[in-house]
Protein backbone atom coordinates (compact mmCIF):
# COMPACT_ATOMS: atom_id res chain seq x y z
CA UNK A 1 0.00 0.00 0.00
CA UNK A 2 2.83 2.43 0.71
CA UNK A 3 4.30 1.75 -2.73
CA UNK A 4 0.94 2.49 -4.33
CA UNK A 5 0.72 5.74 -2.34
CA UNK A 6 -2.39 4.50 -0.56
CA UNK A 7 -0.89 5.42 2.81
CA UNK A 8 1.72 7.91 3.90
CA UNK A 9 3.09 6.52 7.14
CA UNK A 10 2.87 4.06 9.96
CA UNK A 11 1.11 4.12 13.31
CA UNK A 12 3.22 2.46 15.97
CA UNK A 13 1.83 1.15 19.24
CA UNK A 14 4.33 -0.64 21.45
CA UNK A 15 3.53 -2.73 24.49
CA UNK A 16 6.41 -1.39 26.58
CA UNK A 17 8.43 1.82 26.51
CA UNK A 18 11.27 2.48 25.80
CA UNK A 19 12.27 -1.11 24.97
CA UNK A 20 9.50 -1.60 22.40
CA UNK A 21 10.49 1.54 20.52
CA UNK A 22 14.17 0.59 20.62
CA UNK A 23 13.39 -2.87 19.26
CA UNK A 24 11.28 -1.41 16.46
CA UNK A 25 13.96 1.08 15.47
CA UNK A 26 16.79 -1.47 15.66
CA UNK A 27 15.00 -4.42 14.05
CA UNK A 28 12.15 -3.20 11.84
CA UNK A 29 13.29 0.17 10.48
CA UNK A 30 16.36 -1.30 8.72
CA UNK A 31 14.09 -3.76 6.88
CA UNK A 32 11.72 -0.95 5.90
CA UNK A 33 14.68 1.09 4.63
CA UNK A 34 15.94 -1.84 2.54
CA UNK A 35 12.50 -2.08 0.96
CA UNK A 36 12.42 1.66 0.26
CA UNK A 37 9.53 2.32 2.63
CA UNK A 38 11.36 4.63 5.04
CA UNK A 39 13.57 7.55 4.06
CA UNK A 40 17.28 7.63 4.81
CA UNK A 41 17.67 11.37 4.26
CA UNK A 42 15.44 14.39 4.62
CA UNK A 43 15.24 17.69 2.73
CA UNK A 44 15.83 19.81 5.81
CA UNK A 45 15.94 19.83 9.60
CA UNK A 46 12.30 20.88 10.13
CA UNK A 47 8.98 19.20 9.39
CA UNK A 48 7.95 22.27 7.40
CA UNK A 49 10.97 21.89 5.09
CA UNK A 50 10.38 18.16 4.66
CA UNK A 51 6.76 18.76 3.68
CA UNK A 52 7.79 21.49 1.21
CA UNK A 53 5.84 24.21 2.99
CA UNK A 54 6.78 27.87 2.76
CA UNK A 55 7.75 29.74 5.92
CA UNK A 56 5.08 32.28 6.90
CA UNK A 57 6.19 35.89 7.37
CA UNK A 58 7.24 36.81 10.89
CA UNK A 59 4.61 39.25 12.20
CA UNK A 60 7.01 40.45 14.91
CA UNK A 61 9.62 41.89 12.56
CA UNK A 62 9.50 45.19 10.72
CA UNK A 63 9.24 44.93 6.92
ZAMARGU-4260 file (C-alpha; in steps of 0.2 Angstrom, whole numbers, plus 5000, padded with zeros to 4 digits):
<rodrens>
0) 5000/5000/5000 | 5014/5012/5004 | 5022/5009/4986 | 5005/5012/4978 | 5004/5029/4988
5) 4988/5022/4997 | 4996/5027/5014 | 5009/5040/5019 | 5015/5033/5036 | 5014/5020/5050
10) 5006/5021/5067 | 5016/5012/5080 | 5009/5006/5096 | 5022/4997/5107 | 5018/4986/5122
15) 5032/4993/5133 | 5042/5009/5133 | 5056/5012/5129 | 5061/4994/5125 | 5048/4992/5112
20) 5052/5008/5103 | 5071/5003/5103 | 5067/4986/5096 | 5056/4993/5082 | 5070/5005/5077
25) 5084/4993/5078 | 5075/4978/5070 | 5061/4984/5059 | 5066/5001/5052 | 5082/4993/5044
30) 5070/4981/5034 | 5059/4995/5029 | 5073/5005/5023 | 5080/4991/5013 | 5062/4990/5005
35) 5062/5008/5001 | 5048/5012/5013 | 5057/5023/5025 | 5068/5038/5020 | 5086/5038/5024
40) 5088/5057/5021 | 5077/5072/5023 | 5076/5088/5014 | 5079/5099/5029 | 5080/5099/5048
45) 5061/5104/5051 | 5045/5096/5047 | 5040/5111/5037 | 5055/5109/5025 | 5052/5091/5023
50) 5034/5094/5018 | 5039/5107/5006 | 5029/5121/5015 | 5034/5139/5014 | 5039/5149/5030
55) 5025/5161/5035 | 5031/5179/5037 | 5036/5184/5054 | 5023/5196/5061 | 5035/5202/5075
60) 5048/5209/5063 | 5048/5226/5054 | 5046/5225/5035
</rodrens>
